[in-house]
Amino acid sequence: MKIVNFRKIETAGILVAAFDVQFQPLIVRGITLCRKDNGETWISEPAEKFTGRDGNDAWKKHVNITDEALKSEIRRQAIALLDGEAPSSDGKCPF
């Protein structure tokens, strides 16, 4: 697994980066890294905004990462890239 197409975002509130994750032979596009002012940081899987029957906006995820260890590893590598470091990776696909 490795992060590709990493892009810092500076003027979008808590959204600080967008990137893709490459698992050989699969690429998941459109993952984002978010950070609050208190330093709390998390990733958000690719999603699509829609308007529900009640008229309220909601988001439908296209990909849902259910493995917390994998989610943590993606977050760790994205933070390293955001901080200008080269993230280490074993390159293995987790599935």
N, C-alpha and C positions, 0 to 999 in steps of 0.2 A: 504494500500500500504506500502511495506517496501523494502528496499534494502537488497539483499542477495548476497553472494559470492563476496564481495568487495575485490579487489586486488589493492594495490598500484603498480604503475609502475614508476621506477626511471630513466631509460635510454632510453626513447623513445621520446625525444624532448618535444613537447607540450602535449603529451598524459601522464596523471599523474595517471589515475586509470581506471579500467574496473569493471563492476558489472552487476548484473541482478536485475530486479525489479519485485517483486511478487505482483500481484493483485489476490485476491482470486477469482477464481481458475486458473488464468492465470499467467505464468511467461514469461517476455520478457528478453531474454538473449542477452548479447553482447553490452550493452550501455557503452559508454566511457565518461570520464571526461577529458577535455582539459583545459590547463591554459597557457596563454602567459606570458612573462617576466613582463609585466606591471600589472599583476594580473587579467586580464580579464579571466573569467572562464565560460565554457559552457558545455552542454552535447551533445553528438552525438548519434543518434539512430543507431541500427545495420544496416550495409550496406555491399554490395558486390561490389568489384572492377570488372570492365569489360572494354574491349576495344571496342570503338565505330567503326562504319563503316569508320570514318575519320582517324582511327588509334590512336586517343587520348584516354587516360585512363579517366574513369568517375566512379562514385559511384551510385549504385541503393539502396535506402533505403528499408529495409524489413519492417520497422515500421516507421510511421511518426506521431509524437505526435503533434496534432494540437491545443491542449488546452494549452495556454501559462501559465496559473496558475499551471497546472499539471507539465509542464516542469520546471517551477521555483521551485516547491516543490521537485522534484527529484534532481535538481541541489543543492538546499539548504541542503538536507539530505546527498548527496554525499560529499559536501564540509565539512560538519561536520565530517563524517567518515574519510576523508583525514586528517583533523586536529586532529584526535584522540578523537573526542567527540562522545557521543551517541546521534544520532538524535532523536528528538521527532516525533511521528506520531500518527494520530488518527486511523490508520489501515483501514479506509474506502476505498472502491473501488470507483473511481470517475465516473464510468459508469455502 
